[in-house]
């Protein structure tokens, strides 16, 4: 029984520890903000997305208009006539009410082709909307990466300033007891002032990069909440043979142009329909009155008439031929645009893969350079304290270390920039 009580004493403490741990874990998650969350916010807030959605709605309405052409039409009309005097067949005052229902039976399949064209144009606007969303996601990723780079550059500038400040204080003490010359102290003072200016500039650049992300997301951004966990691992990249078919299959701009090309081909068929006859049926009801107001006169007459009409243009001054030729040219123009787009994207894909490979190699070299520069800094610092090295040697060591760190930051940023470029090439955001 005693053992049971002793073990039970720890239960409240363990419960409290787990509660605190749970709170810290989930409060940290709640406070951080990932790239995906920023992208979702940007897509939700940006008015340019609403513009493309409105354009998509217009495409849906155009499709509905083309579909409605298959429905019959109905018209009513009222006409009042005033003559100088009665005639044998018509009173001086008379009116006519007419109601007509008409339906086109055949028009050379024009309505069918127009509907197909409208459907394809609507699909192309779907892809245009997806394209602008991909562009926004890419832009947010680039701004997010830029903040990460500027934050690290600011940290390097701050470390450099702190290190120089410490060395300046040591140099003042050593100069006070005559261990170093005055010009050594002055060199460090000049570099300290320069480092302070660099730090202030880095702070401004960091703030500007946050402002740019706020524009992309159309909302306020707290840089302290950005997680940057996406940059913990170097992303893997495959070869051109993997990305090219994926790009040609998924890229929204390509699919949008393909839809427009198909729509233009149906436009040619629609233009050719002018060479065919048009056949319509209609039913008309007419009521004649011998007064301006129906039913007010002494006499009225009703008429019901069913009509089947066919008409065909024999010659219109070569207008139909020119319209068909123009439609053919529209097809060719879109085809040329599609070809150029594919060629341009292929070239961009090759270049991005080359840039990624270079960035990866530069990153490895920069990482190795940091280790070497840190060791050089350590040795130089010890030698300076022992009076073996001069202030110039210390300043050189600090410069080499900072340069190595900046090179690493730039190489890493360029690598992720290329990676995001690959994601944009294949619409994988």
C-alpha positions as CSV (number, residue, x, y, z in Angstrom):
1,X,0.0,0.0,0.0
2,X,2.8,2.4,0.8
3,X,4.4,1.7,-2.6
4,X,1.1,2.5,-4.3
5,X,0.8,5.8,-2.5
6,X,4.4,6.7,-3.3
7,X,3.9,6.1,-7.0
8,X,0.6,8.1,-6.9
9,X,2.4,11.1,-5.6
10,X,4.1,11.6,-9.0
11,X,0.9,11.5,-11.0
12,X,-0.1,15.2,-10.5
13,X,3.5,16.2,-11.3
14,X,3.6,14.1,-14.4
15,X,0.2,15.5,-15.5
16,X,1.4,19.0,-15.0
17,X,4.6,18.4,-17.0
18,X,2.7,16.8,-19.9
19,X,0.2,19.7,-19.9
20,X,3.0,22.3,-20.0
21,X,4.8,20.3,-22.8
22,X,1.5,20.1,-24.7
23,X,0.9,23.8,-24.4
24,X,4.4,24.7,-25.4
25,X,4.3,22.5,-28.5
26,X,0.9,23.6,-29.7
27,X,1.4,27.3,-28.8
28,X,4.6,27.2,-30.9
29,X,2.7,25.7,-33.8
30,X,0.0,28.3,-33.5
31,X,2.5,31.1,-33.5
32,X,4.4,30.0,-36.5
33,X,3.3,30.6,-40.1
34,X,4.3,28.4,-43.0
35,X,4.8,29.1,-46.7
36,X,1.6,27.2,-47.5
37,X,-0.5,29.3,-45.1
38,X,0.9,32.5,-46.7
39,X,0.1,31.3,-50.2
40,X,-3.5,30.4,-49.2
41,X,-3.9,33.9,-47.6
42,X,-2.5,35.5,-50.8
43,X,-4.9,33.6,-53.1
44,X,-7.8,34.5,-50.8
45,X,-7.0,38.2,-50.6
46,X,-5.6,39.2,-54.0
47,X,-8.1,41.1,-56.2
48,X,-6.3,39.9,-59.3
49,X,-7.7,36.4,-58.5
50,X,-11.2,37.8,-58.2
51,X,-10.6,39.5,-61.6
52,X,-9.8,36.1,-63.2
53,X,-12.8,34.5,-61.4
54,X,-15.0,37.2,-62.9
55,X,-13.6,36.4,-66.3
56,X,-14.4,32.7,-65.7
57,X,-18.0,33.7,-64.9
58,X,-18.1,35.6,-68.2
59,X,-17.0,32.4,-69.9
60,X,-19.8,30.4,-68.2
61,X,-22.3,33.0,-69.3
62,X,-21.0,32.9,-72.9
63,X,-21.4,29.1,-72.7
64,X,-25.0,29.6,-71.5
65,X,-25.7,32.0,-74.3
66,X,-24.5,29.5,-76.9
67,X,-26.6,26.7,-75.3
68,X,-29.7,28.9,-75.3
69,X,-29.5,29.2,-79.0
70,X,-31.0,25.7,-79.2
71,X,-34.2,26.9,-77.6
72,X,-37.1,28.4,-79.6
73,X,-37.8,32.1,-79.6
74,X,-41.1,33.7,-78.8
75,X,-42.2,37.3,-79.7
76,X,-45.3,39.4,-79.3
77,X,-46.1,42.7,-81.0
78,X,-48.9,45.2,-81.2
79,X,-49.4,47.7,-84.0
80,X,-51.9,50.5,-84.2
81,X,-52.6,52.1,-87.7
82,X,-54.2,55.4,-88.6
83,X,-55.3,56.0,-92.3
84,X,-56.8,59.1,-93.9
85,X,-60.0,57.1,-94.7
86,X,-61.3,53.6,-94.7
87,X,-60.3,51.3,-97.6
88,X,-61.9,48.2,-99.0
89,X,-59.8,46.0,-96.8
90,X,-58.9,48.2,-93.8
91,X,-60.5,50.7,-91.5
92,X,-59.0,54.1,-91.0
93,X,-58.3,53.0,-87.4
94,X,-57.1,49.5,-86.8
95,X,-54.7,47.4,-84.8
96,X,-52.9,44.1,-85.0
97,X,-51.7,41.9,-82.2
98,X,-49.2,39.2,-83.2
99,X,-47.6,36.3,-81.3
100,X,-44.9,34.2,-83.0
101,X,-43.0,31.1,-81.8
102,X,-40.0,30.2,-84.1
103,X,-37.5,27.5,-84.0
104,X,-34.4,26.9,-86.2
105,X,-34.2,23.3,-87.4
106,X,-31.0,23.5,-89.3
107,X,-28.3,26.2,-89.7
108,X,-25.3,24.2,-91.0
109,X,-24.5,23.0,-87.4
110,X,-23.5,26.5,-86.5
111,X,-25.1,26.4,-83.1
112,X,-23.4,23.2,-82.3
113,X,-20.0,24.5,-83.2
114,X,-20.5,27.8,-81.4
115,X,-21.5,25.8,-78.3
116,X,-18.4,23.7,-78.5
117,X,-16.2,26.8,-79.0
118,X,-17.8,28.5,-76.0
119,X,-17.2,25.4,-73.8
120,X,-13.5,25.3,-74.8
121,X,-13.1,29.0,-74.2
122,X,-14.6,28.6,-70.7
123,X,-12.1,25.8,-70.0
124,X,-9.3,28.0,-71.1
125,X,-10.3,30.5,-68.6
126,X,-10.3,27.8,-65.9
127,X,-6.6,27.3,-66.8
128,X,-6.0,31.0,-66.8
129,X,-7.3,31.2,-63.3
130,X,-5.1,28.3,-62.2
131,X,-2.1,30.0,-63.9
132,X,-2.6,33.2,-62.0
133,X,-2.9,31.3,-58.7
134,X,0.4,29.5,-59.5
135,X,2.0,32.8,-60.2
136,X,0.9,34.2,-56.9
137,X,2.1,31.1,-55.0
138,X,5.5,31.4,-56.8
139,X,5.8,35.1,-56.0
140,X,4.9,34.5,-52.3
141,X,7.5,31.7,-52.2
142,X,10.1,34.0,-53.6
143,X,9.3,36.8,-51.1
144,X,9.3,34.3,-48.3
145,X,12.7,33.0,-49.3
146,X,14.0,36.6,-49.7
147,X,12.9,37.3,-46.1
148,X,14.8,34.2,-44.9
149,X,17.9,35.3,-46.8
150,X,17.7,38.9,-45.5
151,X,17.2,37.6,-41.9
152,X,20.3,35.5,-42.2
153,X,22.3,38.4,-43.8
154,X,21.2,40.6,-40.9
155,X,22.4,38.0,-38.4
156,X,25.8,37.9,-40.1
157,X,26.0,41.8,-40.1
158,X,25.1,41.8,-36.4
159,X,27.6,39.2,-35.5
160,X,30.3,41.0,-37.4
161,X,29.4,44.3,-35.6
162,X,29.5,42.5,-32.2
163,X,32.8,40.9,-32.9
164,X,34.4,44.1,-34.1
165,X,33.0,45.9,-31.1
166,X,34.5,43.4,-28.8
167,X,37.9,43.6,-30.6
168,X,37.7,47.4,-30.5
169,X,37.3,47.3,-26.7
170,X,40.2,44.8,-26.4
171,X,42.3,47.0,-28.7
172,X,41.6,50.1,-26.6
173,X,42.7,48.3,-23.5
174,X,45.8,47.0,-25.2
175,X,46.6,50.5,-26.6
176,X,46.2,52.0,-23.1
177,X,49.0,49.8,-21.8
178,X,51.1,50.3,-25.0
179,X,50.8,46.8,-26.4
180,X,49.5,47.9,-29.8
181,X,50.0,51.0,-32.0
182,X,47.4,53.7,-32.4
183,X,47.0,53.0,-36.1
184,X,45.9,49.5,-35.3
185,X,43.2,50.9,-33.0
186,X,42.1,53.3,-35.7
187,X,41.8,50.6,-38.3
188,X,39.5,48.6,-36.0
189,X,37.5,51.8,-35.3
190,X,36.9,52.5,-39.0
191,X,35.8,48.9,-39.6
192,X,33.5,49.1,-36.6
193,X,31.8,52.2,-38.0
194,X,31.5,50.5,-41.4
195,X,30.1,47.3,-39.8
196,X,27.5,49.4,-38.0
197,X,26.4,51.0,-41.3
198,X,26.1,47.6,-42.9
199,X,24.0,46.4,-40.0
200,X,21.6,49.3,-40.4
201,X,21.4,48.7,-44.1
202,X,20.7,45.0,-43.5
203,X,17.9,45.9,-41.1
204,X,16.3,48.1,-43.7
205,X,16.6,45.4,-46.4
206,X,15.0,42.9,-44.0
207,X,12.1,45.3,-43.4
208,X,11.7,46.0,-47.1
209,X,11.5,42.3,-47.8
210,X,8.7,42.0,-45.3
211,X,6.9,44.8,-46.9
212,X,7.1,43.1,-50.3
213,X,5.6,39.9,-48.8
214,X,2.7,42.0,-47.4
215,X,2.0,43.3,-50.9
216,X,2.0,39.7,-52.3
217,X,-0.4,38.5,-49.5
218,X,-2.4,41.8,-49.3
219,X,-2.2,41.5,-45.5
220,X,0.1,42.3,-42.6
221,X,3.0,39.9,-42.0
222,X,4.7,39.3,-38.6
223,X,8.3,38.2,-39.5
224,X,8.7,36.8,-36.0
225,X,6.0,34.2,-36.8
226,X,7.5,32.9,-40.0
227,X,8.7,29.4,-39.4
228,X,11.1,28.9,-42.4
229,X,11.1,25.2,-41.7
230,X,10.9,24.6,-45.5
231,X,14.6,25.4,-45.7
232,X,15.8,22.8,-43.2
233,X,16.3,20.2,-45.9
234,X,17.9,20.6,-49.3
235,X,15.2,19.6,-51.9
236,X,15.9,16.8,-54.3
237,X,15.7,17.5,-58.1
238,X,15.3,15.1,-61.0
239,X,16.5,15.5,-64.6
240,X,15.1,17.2,-67.7
241,X,13.5,14.0,-69.0
242,X,11.4,13.8,-65.8
243,X,10.2,17.4,-65.8
244,X,9.6,18.1,-69.5
245,X,6.6,15.7,-70.0
246,X,5.2,16.8,-66.6
247,X,5.5,20.4,-67.6
248,X,3.8,19.9,-71.0
249,X,1.0,17.9,-69.4
250,X,0.3,20.2,-66.4
251,X,1.3,23.7,-67.3
252,X,-1.8,25.9,-67.2
253,X,-0.7,28.3,-69.9
254,X,-0.2,25.4,-72.3
255,X,-3.5,23.8,-71.5
256,X,-5.3,27.2,-71.8
257,X,-3.8,27.8,-75.3
258,X,-4.7,24.3,-76.3
259,X,-8.3,25.0,-75.4
260,X,-8.3,28.2,-77.3
261,X,-6.8,26.4,-80.3
262,X,-9.6,23.8,-80.3
263,X,-12.1,26.6,-79.9
264,X,-10.7,28.4,-83.0
265,X,-10.9,25.1,-85.0
266,X,-14.6,24.9,-84.1
267,X,-14.8,28.6,-85.2
268,X,-13.7,27.5,-88.7
269,X,-16.6,25.0,-88.8
270,X,-19.0,27.6,-87.6
271,X,-17.9,30.0,-90.3
272,X,-18.3,27.3,-92.9
273,X,-21.9,26.8,-91.9
274,X,-22.8,30.0,-93.8
275,X,-22.5,27.8,-97.0
276,X,-25.4,25.7,-95.8
277,X,-29.1,26.6,-96.0
278,X,-31.0,27.6,-92.9
279,X,-34.4,26.0,-92.1
280,X,-36.9,27.4,-89.6
281,X,-40.4,26.6,-88.5
282,X,-42.8,29.1,-86.9
283,X,-46.3,29.4,-85.6
284,X,-48.0,32.8,-85.7
285,X,-51.2,34.0,-84.2
286,X,-52.7,37.4,-85.3
287,X,-55.7,39.2,-84.1
288,X,-57.0,42.2,-86.2
289,X,-59.2,44.9,-84.8
290,X,-61.0,47.8,-86.4
291,X,-60.0,50.1,-83.5
292,X,-56.9,51.1,-81.7
293,X,-57.8,49.0,-78.7
294,X,-58.5,45.3,-79.2
295,X,-62.1,44.4,-78.8
296,X,-63.4,47.9,-78.8
297,X,-64.4,48.0,-82.5
298,X,-67.3,46.3,-84.3
299,X,-65.3,43.7,-86.0
300,X,-62.2,41.6,-85.3
301,X,-60.5,38.7,-87.0
302,X,-58.1,36.0,-85.9
303,X,-55.5,34.2,-87.9
304,X,-53.3,31.2,-87.1
305,X,-50.4,30.4,-89.5
306,X,-47.7,27.7,-89.5
307,X,-44.7,28.4,-91.6
308,X,-41.8,26.3,-92.8
309,X,-39.1,28.4,-94.4
310,X,-35.7,27.6,-95.9
311,X,-33.2,30.2,-97.1
312,X,-29.7,30.0,-98.5
313,X,-27.4,32.7,-99.6
314,X,-26.0,32.2,-103.1
315,X,-23.6,35.1,-103.3
316,X,-22.6,37.8,-100.8
317,X,-19.6,39.3,-102.6
318,X,-17.1,36.6,-101.3
319,X,-17.8,37.6,-97.7
320,X,-18.2,34.0,-96.5
321,X,-14.9,32.9,-98.0
322,X,-13.1,35.7,-96.3
323,X,-14.7,34.9,-93.0
324,X,-13.6,31.2,-93.3
325,X,-10.1,32.2,-94.3
326,X,-9.9,34.6,-91.3
327,X,-11.0,31.8,-89.0
328,X,-8.2,29.6,-90.5
329,X,-5.7,32.3,-89.8
330,X,-6.9,32.5,-86.2
331,X,-6.2,28.8,-85.8
332,X,-2.7,29.3,-87.2
333,X,-1.9,32.2,-85.0
334,X,-2.8,30.4,-81.8
335,X,-0.9,27.3,-83.1
336,X,2.2,29.5,-83.5
337,X,1.7,31.0,-80.0
338,X,1.5,27.5,-78.5
339,X,4.6,26.3,-80.3
340,X,6.6,29.4,-79.1
341,X,5.3,28.9,-75.5
342,X,6.4,25.3,-75.4
343,X,9.9,26.1,-76.8
344,X,10.3,29.0,-74.4
345,X,9.3,26.9,-71.4
346,X,11.6,24.0,-72.5
347,X,14.5,26.5,-72.6
348,X,13.6,27.9,-69.2
349,X,13.4,24.5,-67.7
350,X,16.9,23.6,-69.0
351,X,18.4,26.8,-67.6
352,X,16.7,26.3,-64.2
353,X,18.2,22.8,-64.0
354,X,21.6,24.1,-64.9
355,X,21.3,26.9,-62.3
356,X,20.2,24.5,-59.6
357,X,23.2,22.3,-60.3
358,X,25.6,25.3,-60.0
359,X,23.8,26.5,-56.8
360,X,24.1,23.0,-55.2
361,X,27.9,22.9,-55.9
362,X,28.3,26.5,-54.7
363,X,26.5,25.6,-51.5
364,X,28.8,22.8,-50.8
365,X,31.9,25.0,-51.4
366,X,30.4,27.8,-49.3
367,X,29.7,25.4,-46.4
368,X,33.3,24.2,-46.5
369,X,34.6,27.8,-46.7
370,X,32.7,28.7,-43.5
371,X,34.6,26.0,-41.6
372,X,37.9,27.1,-42.9
373,X,37.1,30.8,-42.2
374,X,36.0,30.1,-38.7
375,X,39.3,28.2,-38.0
376,X,41.3,31.0,-39.5
377,X,39.4,33.5,-37.3
378,X,40.1,31.4,-34.2
379,X,43.8,31.2,-34.9
380,X,44.2,34.8,-35.9
381,X,42.3,36.0,-32.8
382,X,44.6,34.0,-30.5
383,X,47.7,35.2,-32.3
384,X,46.5,38.8,-32.0
385,X,46.0,38.5,-28.3
386,X,49.5,37.1,-28.1
387,X,50.9,40.0,-30.1
388,X,51.9,37.9,-33.1
389,X,49.2,39.2,-35.5
390,X,48.2,42.8,-36.3
391,X,44.9,44.5,-36.4
392,X,44.9,44.2,-40.1
393,X,45.1,40.4,-39.9
394,X,42.1,40.3,-37.5
395,X,40.1,42.5,-39.8
396,X,41.0,40.3,-42.8
397,X,39.9,37.2,-40.8
398,X,36.6,38.9,-39.9
399,X,36.0,39.9,-43.5
400,X,36.8,36.4,-44.8
401,X,34.4,34.8,-42.3
402,X,31.6,37.2,-43.1
403,X,32.1,36.8,-46.9
404,X,32.0,33.0,-46.5
405,X,28.7,33.3,-44.6
406,X,27.2,35.6,-47.2
407,X,28.3,33.3,-50.0
408,X,26.5,30.4,-48.2
409,X,23.3,32.5,-47.7
410,X,23.4,33.5,-51.4
411,X,24.0,30.0,-52.6
412,X,21.2,28.5,-50.5
413,X,18.8,31.2,-51.5
414,X,19.6,30.7,-55.2
415,X,19.2,26.9,-54.8
416,X,15.7,27.3,-53.3
417,X,14.9,30.0,-55.8
418,X,15.7,27.5,-58.6
419,X,13.7,24.8,-56.9
420,X,10.7,27.0,-56.7
421,X,11.2,27.9,-60.3
422,X,11.0,24.2,-61.1
423,X,7.7,23.9,-59.1
424,X,6.3,26.8,-61.1
425,X,7.4,25.2,-64.4
426,X,5.3,22.1,-63.6
427,X,2.4,23.9,-61.8
428,X,3.2,22.0,-58.6
429,X,2.5,24.8,-56.1
